[in-house]
Amino acid sequence: MANDRPPSVSPLAVVAHALLLLRGRLRALVAVGVAVSLPAHAIVDGIGLRQLTSSYTPTVDVGEAAVVSLVDLLVVGPLVTAACIRVVVREPARERPGLAAALAFAFELFPRAVLVLTLATVGIFCGLLLFVVPGLYLAVRWALVLPVVALEDVNPLAALRRSGELVRGAFWRCAFVVAAGSLFASVAAFAIGSPFAAVARSTDAAAWLVVGQGLSSAVALPTVAVFATVLYFDRRSGGQPLAAVDRGSGARDD
């Protein structure tokens, strides 16, 4: 019996679709990023690390950089990703939610999202210590944990297993899309953060670094979230993500 399923699209088409989603919903996605990232960095970097009142220093404090990275990884990242998934995925017969509804969804999901990211991060870090390659492998294998938690309503351990199942048989395809998303996010973060770093240097005011970090994360994290969401539907649909994202297959009810 002939297979009626259309052939899967190429990895480049998956990347292109993610970029189209970013362009089409950029305002809503950046609004989510700004609403979460700027306050978080103002509190942690600005007040906690006293950068709002400090002068600019060209050297990077390793401890402070680690704190900022952890804030993005375990606080800003899960909230922004979950809210962006809610913005991108429209459930059948429903309109896309506004900012308040997307953030409410993110805060509801936050405990499980933090736990699954912590588990994945520890595993990836241990893998990187074991000659790097195992860590890179796990980074791709677990790249879909947040869309799985958000859209399939499973616990963190089940999300790790489910992400591995979705990636199985398409590792290099997934690695390509994940790398492309990280590249676009990094370029966006650099393009946004560099002018603020220059202003901080010229005015001798570290407060501009706080603004630059907050805005960089506000754009970079939604970029990664959209790529992960499109890749999730690519794997669920057998290589047909374009229609699957908008159908909202597997999305949770409020």
CORTAJO-V626591 format. One record per helix or strand of 2 or more residues. SS is the DSSP state (@ for helix, = for strand). FROM is the first residue (numbers start at 1). TO is the last residue. If there is no record, write none. Layout:
ss->SS from->FROM to->TO
ss->SS from->FROM to->TO
//
This chain:
ss->@ from->11 to->24
ss->@ from->26 to->48
ss->@ from->62 to->88
ss->@ from->99 to->129
ss->@ from->133 to->141
ss->@ from->145 to->152
ss->@ from->156 to->167
ss->@ from->171 to->203
ss->@ from->207 to->236
ss->@ from->241 to->247
//
